[in-house]
Amino acid sequence: METIVLFKNLVIFLIIILIAYIVRRTDNVSHNLQKDLSYLLTDVTTPCLVITSMAVEFTDEKIIQARDAFIVSNLIFIISFAAIFIFLKFYKIKEPNRSQMMVGGILTNLGFLGFPLIQAMFGADGLYVASIVNMVSNYFTYTLGLALIKRNSEKQGKLKARDFLNNTNIATIVGLIILFTGFKIPEIPYKVLVNVGDITGILSMIIIGLMLGEIKVRDIFKEKHAYVMSIYRLILFPLFLILLVKLSPIQINMFVEKICVILFAMPVATITGIFSTSYDVDPPFATKIVMMSTMFCIISLPIILFVYNII
């Protein structure tokens, strides 16, 4: 049943992406719209979504879920780094694309696709877990992920506190305070947060469609390395992860386990393309691996969830 629900939501997302793609390809909107909407998503709607997902009753189960999500996601990111490093020892590819594929093998599209999909499938309970995972993800993104891209760049730049204390992480901290203190958000502010947060899913799909509209689709399918990256990111690593969690002697919350499997079966993180563009590190290649994996996840995600449920 969950597999069918996942597939239906992915089809809905795909249709929205196609609408945005057509609008961009026909030049009915400008290139700047993508950048503006991306800001709105990451700095406004997603933080609202995170806060409302944590405005729930404080229970022992919530503590266990937060603990397990934090520990498990840290372990998975470390394993992701080791796994893609070993994989690329056998699959030869030159820099800077090697580093870009390493980032793609470590970071998944939690914000643009993971959040709206988890919300559609599991509601506020799922978003609560996803928010903890995303907080851990941001740490690895702005340390390991950024370092891998910058080592092939002539541009210089230092990490700032703001990179870690972005609005989504701040919202997670605020949400945890609300959860632990039992503070009840007044009705009007709560409804504002809910209404703003609810557009995150639609906004995410529109942005992905606009990004896709910036390039020729046939150019994506000409990039052979993008196929390898998609197979690794969407199939090989998720299957490996399923085996690990199923065989692991460590007892973790089953709901957390399922959310983590879905989140780490997501396509290559959009931030791979953003970092590559910011530091002039072969942006077209990064865009291709992000877009191809995003398109193929429509097929791969239901398969991964099905395999997880039957094992």
C-alpha positions in Angstrom: 0.0 0.0 0.0 2.8 2.4 0.9 4.5 1.7 -2.4 1.3 2.6 -4.3 1.0 5.8 -2.3 4.6 6.7 -3.0 4.2 6.1 -6.7 1.0 8.2 -6.9 2.7 11.1 -5.2 5.7 10.8 -7.5 3.5 10.9 -10.6 1.7 14.0 -9.2 5.1 15.6 -8.6 6.3 14.6 -12.1 3.3 16.3 -13.7 3.9 19.5 -11.8 7.6 19.3 -12.8 6.6 18.9 -16.5 4.3 22.0 -16.3 7.1 24.1 -14.9 9.5 22.7 -17.5 7.2 23.6 -20.4 6.7 27.1 -19.0 10.5 27.7 -18.8 11.3 26.1 -22.2 8.8 28.3 -23.9 10.4 31.4 -22.2 7.2 32.5 -20.5 9.3 33.1 -17.3 12.8 34.4 -16.8 15.9 32.6 -15.5 15.7 34.7 -12.3 12.5 33.1 -11.3 14.2 29.9 -10.4 16.7 31.7 -8.1 13.9 33.7 -6.4 11.7 30.7 -5.8 14.7 28.7 -4.5 15.2 31.4 -1.9 11.6 31.4 -1.0 11.7 27.6 -0.6 14.8 27.3 1.5 14.5 30.4 3.7 10.7 30.8 4.1 8.4 27.9 3.3 10.6 25.0 4.5 11.3 26.6 7.9 7.6 27.1 8.4 7.0 23.5 7.5 9.7 22.3 9.9 8.3 24.3 12.9 4.7 23.0 12.4 5.9 19.4 12.1 7.4 19.7 15.6 4.4 21.4 17.1 3.2 18.1 18.4 2.7 16.4 21.8 5.9 15.7 23.6 6.2 12.0 24.2 8.8 9.4 25.0 8.4 8.1 21.5 9.4 11.5 20.1 12.6 11.5 22.1 13.5 8.0 20.9 12.7 9.0 17.3 14.9 12.2 17.5 17.8 10.2 19.1 17.6 7.4 16.6 17.3 9.8 13.6 20.3 11.7 14.8 22.5 8.7 15.4 21.4 6.7 12.3 21.7 9.6 9.9 25.2 10.4 11.1 26.2 6.8 10.6 24.7 6.7 7.1 26.5 9.8 6.0 29.8 8.3 7.1 29.0 5.0 5.4 28.0 7.0 2.3 31.4 8.7 2.1 33.2 5.4 2.5 31.0 3.6 -0.1 31.3 6.2 -2.9 35.0 6.5 -2.2 35.4 2.7 -2.7 33.1 2.7 -5.7 35.1 5.4 -7.5 38.3 3.5 -6.9 36.9 1.0 -9.4 35.0 3.4 -11.6 37.6 5.7 -13.1 36.6 9.3 -13.7 38.8 12.4 -13.8 38.5 15.5 -11.7 36.5 17.7 -11.2 33.8 15.2 -12.1 35.1 12.6 -9.6 34.6 15.0 -6.7 31.1 16.0 -8.0 30.2 12.3 -8.2 31.5 11.9 -4.6 29.2 14.7 -3.5 26.3 13.1 -5.4 27.0 9.8 -3.7 26.9 11.4 -0.2 24.2 14.0 -0.3 20.6 13.4 -1.4 17.8 15.7 -2.3 16.3 16.1 1.2 15.0 19.6 0.9 13.6 19.9 -2.7 12.2 16.4 -2.9 12.5 14.6 0.4 10.5 17.0 2.6 7.5 17.3 0.3 7.4 13.5 -0.4 7.7 12.6 3.3 5.0 15.1 4.1 2.7 13.6 1.5 3.3 10.1 2.7 3.6 10.4 6.5 2.4 13.9 7.4 3.8 15.8 10.4 5.2 12.7 12.1 7.4 11.9 9.1 8.5 15.6 8.7 9.6 15.6 12.4 12.1 12.8 11.7 13.1 14.3 8.3 13.9 17.6 10.1 16.4 15.9 12.4 18.0 14.1 9.4 18.1 17.4 7.5 19.9 19.1 10.3 22.6 16.4 10.2 22.7 16.7 6.4 23.4 20.4 6.5 26.5 19.8 8.6 27.9 17.3 6.1 26.8 19.5 3.2 28.7 22.6 4.3 31.8 20.7 5.4 32.6 17.6 3.4 30.3 18.4 0.4 31.6 22.0 0.0 35.2 21.0 0.5 35.0 18.4 -2.3 33.7 20.9 -4.7 36.1 23.8 -3.7 39.2 21.7 -4.1 38.7 22.0 -7.9 37.9 25.7 -7.8 40.1 28.7 -8.3 37.6 30.8 -6.3 38.2 31.3 -2.6 35.6 31.4 0.1 35.3 30.7 3.8 32.6 28.9 5.7 30.4 31.3 7.7 28.3 30.6 10.8 25.3 31.5 8.6 26.0 28.5 6.5 25.2 26.3 9.4 22.7 28.5 11.1 20.5 28.7 8.0 16.8 29.3 8.4 15.9 25.6 8.2 18.4 24.7 11.0 17.1 27.6 13.1 13.6 26.4 12.5 14.6 22.9 13.6 16.0 24.3 16.9 12.9 26.5 17.4 10.7 23.4 16.7 12.6 21.3 19.2 12.2 24.0 21.9 8.5 24.1 21.1 8.3 20.3 21.3 10.3 20.0 24.6 8.6 22.9 26.4 5.1 22.0 25.2 4.6 25.6 24.0 1.3 26.0 22.1 1.6 28.3 19.1 -1.3 30.8 19.1 -4.0 30.0 16.5 -3.4 32.8 14.0 0.5 32.4 13.8 0.1 28.7 13.7 -2.3 28.8 10.7 0.0 31.3 8.9 2.9 28.8 9.4 0.8 25.9 8.2 -0.5 27.7 5.1 3.0 29.0 4.1 4.6 25.6 4.8 2.0 23.7 2.8 3.2 25.3 -0.4 6.7 23.8 0.0 5.9 20.6 -2.0 4.4 22.5 -5.0 7.2 25.0 -4.9 9.9 22.3 -4.9 8.5 20.7 -8.0 8.2 24.0 -9.8 11.8 24.8 -9.1 13.0 21.4 -10.3 10.9 21.9 -13.5 12.5 25.3 -14.0 16.0 23.9 -13.5 15.2 21.2 -16.0 14.0 23.8 -18.5 17.4 25.6 -18.4 19.1 22.7 -20.3 18.3 20.5 -23.3 17.0 17.1 -22.0 18.8 15.3 -24.8 22.1 16.6 -23.5 21.4 14.9 -20.1 21.0 11.5 -21.8 24.2 12.0 -23.7 26.2 12.1 -20.4 27.3 8.5 -19.7 28.6 9.2 -16.2 25.1 10.5 -15.3 23.8 6.9 -15.9 26.4 5.5 -13.6 25.7 8.1 -10.9 22.0 7.5 -11.1 22.4 3.7 -10.8 24.6 4.1 -7.8 22.6 6.8 -6.1 19.1 5.3 -6.7 19.7 1.6 -6.7 23.1 0.3 -5.5 23.5 2.4 -2.3 19.8 2.1 -1.2 19.9 -1.7 -1.6 23.2 -1.8 0.3 21.6 0.4 3.0 18.6 -1.8 3.3 20.8 -4.8 3.9 22.7 -2.9 6.6 19.6 -1.9 8.5 18.0 -5.3 8.2 21.1 -7.1 9.4 22.2 -4.6 12.0 22.0 -5.9 15.6 21.3 -2.3 16.7 17.7 -1.7 17.6 16.3 1.5 16.2 12.8 2.9 15.8 11.1 1.2 12.8 9.5 4.4 11.7 12.8 6.3 11.8 14.4 3.4 9.9 11.9 3.6 7.1 12.1 7.4 6.8 15.9 7.2 6.6 15.8 4.5 3.9 13.5 6.7 1.8 15.5 9.9 2.3 18.8 8.2 1.4 17.3 6.7 -1.7 16.6 10.2 -3.0 18.3 11.6 -6.1 21.5 13.6 -6.1 21.2 16.7 -4.0 20.4 19.9 -5.9 23.1 21.6 -3.8 25.7 19.7 -5.9 24.7 21.9 -8.9 24.5 25.0 -6.7 28.0 24.6 -5.3 29.4 23.7 -8.8 27.9 26.9 -10.2 29.0 29.1 -7.4 32.6 27.9 -7.7 32.8 27.4 -11.4 33.4 23.6 -11.2 31.8 22.2 -14.4 28.2 23.3 -13.7 26.8 21.4 -16.7 28.0 18.1 -15.5 26.6 18.7 -12.0 23.2 19.7 -13.5 23.1 16.5 -15.6 23.7 14.1 -12.7 21.1 16.0 -10.6 18.5 16.0 -13.3 18.9 12.5 -14.5 18.8 11.0 -11.1 15.7 13.2 -10.3 13.9 11.9 -13.4 14.8 8.2 -12.8 13.8 8.3 -9.1 10.1 8.2 -10.2 10.8 4.5 -11.0 13.5 3.7 -8.4 11.9 5.0 -5.2 8.8 2.7 -5.3 11.1 -0.2 -6.1 13.3 0.5 -3.1 10.4 1.0 -0.7 8.8 -2.3 -2.0 12.1 -4.2 -1.4 12.4 -2.7 2.1 8.9 -3.7 3.0 9.2 -7.3 1.8 12.6 -8.1 3.4 
